[in-house]
């Protein structure tokens, strides 16, 4: 729904089981007191067509926005 709403032409990942969050080392556990089994830090990862990580950004606070211009530039380099 999100990808359709914003007309995104690339796949997005839903990480319901938190496997990718753990693999990319962005899973936080202090949310257990609120009934959550872990919450991923706000993160952006860009992988190329071979699955190689080409860009990584992890925020320190949920309110922190990622550097959108950097992300766009990393995506342009993939073409």
C-alpha positions in Angstrom: 0.0 0.0 0.0 2.8 2.5 0.9 4.7 1.8 -2.4 1.5 2.2 -4.4 0.5 5.4 -2.6 3.9 7.0 -3.4 4.3 5.3 -6.8 7.6 3.7 -5.8 9.2 1.6 -8.6 11.4 -0.5 -6.4 10.8 -3.2 -3.8 10.4 -2.4 -0.1 11.0 -4.9 2.7 8.6 -5.7 5.5 10.6 -7.2 8.4 7.8 -8.7 10.5 10.0 -11.4 12.1 12.8 -8.9 12.7 15.4 -11.1 10.9 16.7 -8.3 8.7 16.8 -5.8 11.6 18.9 -8.3 13.6 21.2 -9.0 10.6 21.8 -5.3 9.9 22.3 -4.7 13.6 19.6 -2.1 14.1 17.2 -3.9 16.4 16.7 -2.3 19.8 15.4 -4.2 22.8 14.7 -1.4 25.3 11.1 -1.3 24.1 10.3 -4.6 25.9 8.9 -2.6 28.8 6.2 -1.3 26.4 5.3 -4.8 25.3 7.4 -4.8 22.1 9.8 -7.6 21.3 12.2 -5.2 19.6 11.9 -2.1 17.4 14.3 -1.3 14.6 16.1 2.0 14.7 15.1 4.3 11.8 17.4 3.1 9.0 18.0 3.2 5.3 19.9 0.6 3.4 20.5 0.6 -0.4 21.5 -2.7 -2.0 22.5 -3.1 -5.6 21.0 -5.8 -7.9 23.5 -8.3 -6.6 22.5 -7.7 -2.9 25.7 -5.7 -2.1 25.2 -3.0 0.4 25.9 0.3 -1.2 24.6 2.8 1.3 23.8 2.6 5.0 22.3 5.2 7.4 21.0 4.6 10.9 19.5 7.3 13.0 20.1 7.9 16.7 16.6 9.1 17.4 13.2 8.1 16.0 12.5 11.8 15.2 15.7 12.1 13.1 15.0 12.2 9.4 17.4 10.5 7.1 19.6 12.5 4.7 17.3 12.2 1.7 19.7 13.8 -0.8 22.4 11.3 0.1 20.0 8.5 -0.4 18.9 9.8 -3.8 22.5 10.1 -4.9 23.3 6.6 -3.8 20.3 5.4 -5.9 21.5 7.3 -8.9 24.9 5.6 -8.7 23.2 2.2 -9.2 22.1 3.1 -12.7 
